Amino acid sequence: MSWVNDFGPIVSSEHLASGALPALSEIEFGMIMLNNAFSRWMVRCMAAVGVPDLSPVDIMVLHNINSRDKAKTLADIALVLNIEDTHVVTYALKKLERLKLIKSGRRGKEKLVMVTEAGADACRRYQAVREALLVKSVLSTEVTAETLSAMAARLRALSGHYDQAARAAASL
């Protein structure tokens, strides 16, 4: 199988791999594939637990609101999920509230959102399916919890480089 190495790095855009750090293009292609697979997984898992027609962002927002059983603000959610366009989060909140998965309230002038019992139940069912299908599958490989944690830390650090580059590009 040594002929496989003759093709060079596996990337989505060969011209982006022709610079000083071709491995970064390999990571980008991996992230594209992972993002699409993760998005598909979230949507299908949520549909499997009886909540169809949610987008990946809707699902991430629901899980974030459910996290730690604590009311959240729009700014909290956008910050934690690294979503720059708050309109995306606002749309998800409206959709989730319409489906009675979350409810809103106020703390002074600030709008807060909390998960409803129906939303918490959907998250519990999602967690059960995730454990049965995804976690069980990952555990059956040679990937360790330590390896996954190290990869997660590296991805978070890399996201900082992309954020800084985005700020720089916006000033051009």
PLY file of the C-alpha trace (Angstrom):
ply
format ascii 1.0
element vertex 172
property float x
property float y
property float z
element edge 171
property int vertex1
property int vertex2
end_header
0.00 0.00 0.00
2.98 2.37 -0.24
1.52 3.77 -3.48
-1.16 5.51 -1.35
1.49 7.86 0.06
2.32 9.01 -3.47
-0.86 11.08 -3.53
0.27 13.50 -0.82
-1.89 14.81 1.99
-5.62 14.13 1.97
-7.24 17.54 1.65
-10.42 19.06 0.22
-8.61 21.84 -1.65
-5.17 20.98 -2.99
-4.30 24.62 -3.65
-4.65 25.39 0.08
-2.20 22.60 0.91
0.51 24.01 -1.32
1.72 26.57 1.25
4.01 26.37 4.25
1.77 24.10 6.37
0.00 21.43 4.29
-0.91 19.56 7.48
-3.25 22.44 8.38
-5.21 21.67 5.21
-5.42 18.04 6.32
-6.87 19.20 9.65
-9.33 21.48 7.83
-10.54 18.61 5.67
-10.89 16.45 8.76
-12.88 19.22 10.46
-15.14 19.57 7.42
-15.83 15.84 7.47
-16.27 15.80 11.26
-18.55 18.84 11.26
-20.81 17.35 8.61
-20.89 13.93 10.29
-21.51 15.50 13.72
-24.31 17.68 12.34
-25.94 14.68 10.67
-25.59 12.66 13.89
-27.20 15.35 16.06
-30.18 15.76 13.74
-30.78 12.03 13.36
-30.30 11.30 17.05
-32.77 14.02 18.03
-35.24 12.74 15.43
-34.81 9.21 16.80
-35.86 10.42 20.26
-39.01 11.99 18.86
-37.96 15.58 18.16
-37.58 15.87 14.39
-36.97 18.98 12.29
-34.35 20.62 14.51
-31.17 21.98 12.95
-27.75 21.25 14.44
-27.69 24.77 15.92
-31.14 24.26 17.48
-29.89 21.05 19.09
-26.65 22.61 20.37
-28.62 25.51 21.84
-31.09 23.14 23.53
-28.29 21.09 25.09
-26.53 24.27 26.24
-29.69 25.58 27.90
-30.24 22.19 29.55
-26.65 22.15 30.85
-26.22 22.65 34.59
-29.97 23.26 35.03
-29.35 27.02 35.02
-31.14 29.82 33.13
-29.08 31.33 30.30
-29.06 34.61 28.39
-28.69 34.93 24.64
-25.19 36.31 25.22
-24.27 33.31 27.44
-25.35 30.85 24.76
-23.64 32.68 21.89
-20.41 32.97 23.89
-20.24 29.34 24.97
-21.10 28.01 21.50
-18.80 30.56 19.80
-21.62 31.83 17.58
-20.90 35.35 16.36
-24.27 36.06 14.76
-26.75 36.34 17.63
-29.63 36.22 15.13
-28.82 32.53 14.62
-29.25 31.91 18.34
-32.37 34.11 18.51
-33.98 32.07 15.72
-33.13 28.81 17.50
-34.58 30.14 20.77
-37.84 31.10 19.08
-38.10 27.70 17.45
-37.34 25.82 20.67
-39.84 27.94 22.61
-42.51 27.37 19.96
-41.91 23.61 20.38
-42.20 24.04 24.18
-38.69 22.66 24.74
-37.61 25.89 26.46
-39.36 28.76 28.19
-38.32 32.34 28.77
-38.37 34.60 31.77
-36.76 37.79 33.00
-34.17 38.87 35.51
-34.66 42.61 35.63
-34.46 43.78 32.02
-32.53 40.72 30.93
-34.33 37.88 29.09
-33.46 34.41 30.33
-34.24 31.01 28.85
-34.64 27.72 30.69
-35.33 24.21 29.59
-38.83 22.85 30.11
-39.53 19.35 31.37
-40.20 18.33 27.75
-36.84 19.79 26.71
-35.00 18.10 29.58
-36.69 14.81 28.71
-35.62 15.13 25.06
-32.04 15.76 26.23
-32.16 12.69 28.53
-33.44 10.50 25.68
-30.75 11.94 23.37
-28.12 11.11 25.98
-29.37 7.52 26.23
-29.24 7.01 22.45
-25.81 8.70 22.35
-24.50 6.31 25.00
-25.95 3.24 23.25
-24.85 4.09 19.72
-22.01 6.59 19.68
-20.18 6.16 22.99
-20.36 2.37 22.79
-18.91 2.53 19.27
-16.07 4.86 20.26
-15.25 2.75 23.33
-14.88 -0.30 21.08
-11.95 1.38 19.30
-8.48 2.01 20.67
-9.30 5.67 21.40
-8.86 6.49 25.07
-10.56 9.18 27.13
-7.15 10.84 27.53
-6.60 10.91 23.76
-10.02 12.44 23.20
-9.41 15.07 25.90
-6.05 15.97 24.36
-7.63 16.26 20.89
-10.39 18.45 22.30
-7.84 20.76 23.93
-5.91 21.04 20.67
-9.09 21.79 18.72
-10.07 24.52 21.21
-6.60 26.03 20.91
-6.77 25.84 17.11
-10.15 27.58 17.20
-8.38 30.54 18.82
-6.01 30.78 15.84
-8.96 30.74 13.44
-10.78 33.39 15.51
-7.72 35.64 15.52
-7.21 35.15 11.78
-10.91 35.98 11.21
-10.53 39.24 13.16
-7.44 40.10 11.14
-9.19 39.28 7.86
-12.15 41.47 8.85
-9.79 44.42 9.17
-8.34 44.03 5.67
0 1
1 2
2 3
3 4
4 5
5 6
6 7
7 8
8 9
9 10
10 11
11 12
12 13
13 14
14 15
15 16
16 17
17 18
18 19
19 20
20 21
21 22
22 23
23 24
24 25
25 26
26 27
27 28
28 29
29 30
30 31
31 32
32 33
33 34
34 35
35 36
36 37
37 38
38 39
39 40
40 41
41 42
42 43
43 44
44 45
45 46
46 47
47 48
48 49
49 50
50 51
51 52
52 53
53 54
54 55
55 56
56 57
57 58
58 59
59 60
60 61
61 62
62 63
63 64
64 65
65 66
66 67
67 68
68 69
69 70
70 71
71 72
72 73
73 74
74 75
75 76
76 77
77 78
78 79
79 80
80 81
81 82
82 83
83 84
84 85
85 86
86 87
87 88
88 89
89 90
90 91
91 92
92 93
93 94
94 95
95 96
96 97
97 98
98 99
99 100
100 101
101 102
102 103
103 104
104 105
105 106
106 107
107 108
108 109
109 110
110 111
111 112
112 113
113 114
114 115
115 116
116 117
117 118
118 119
119 120
120 121
121 122
122 123
123 124
124 125
125 126
126 127
127 128
128 129
129 130
130 131
131 132
132 133
133 134
134 135
135 136
136 137
137 138
138 139
139 140
140 141
141 142
142 143
143 144
144 145
145 146
146 147
147 148
148 149
149 150
150 151
151 152
152 153
153 154
154 155
155 156
156 157
157 158
158 159
159 160
160 161
161 162
162 163
163 164
164 165
165 166
166 167
167 168
168 169
169 170
170 171
